[in-house]
């Protein structure tokens, strides 16, 4: 036998407290405008220290990797 679903489940957290918490999280997003990438003006990646979006950051890392793999020119 299956247990009947309760139409009015008991809330663990009161609704007023839950709404206040949601409002505080949304308020942080509204206070500061998102940073823009210095190359393409897209939204900055959250883990970027250079103010680059994830695409420009990835291209930069790839370029460094390619530069390390190139053989030096011999005279």
C-alpha positions, 0 to 999 in steps of 0.5 A: 500500500502507498501512503497518501500524500498530505495536501498540507505538509508541515513546513520546517521553516516558516514562510515569512523567514523563507521569503526574507532569506530569498529577498536577501539573496536577490538583494545582493545581486541587485546591489552591484552590477555584474563586471564586464570582460575587458576583451569582449564586454561579456559577463566576467567568470566568477573565478577570474582574477583578470576580469575576463569572461570564461571564453576569453579566459579559456583562449588565454590559457590555450594561447599560453599552452601553445606558446610553451609547446612551440620549439625555439628558433635555431640559428 
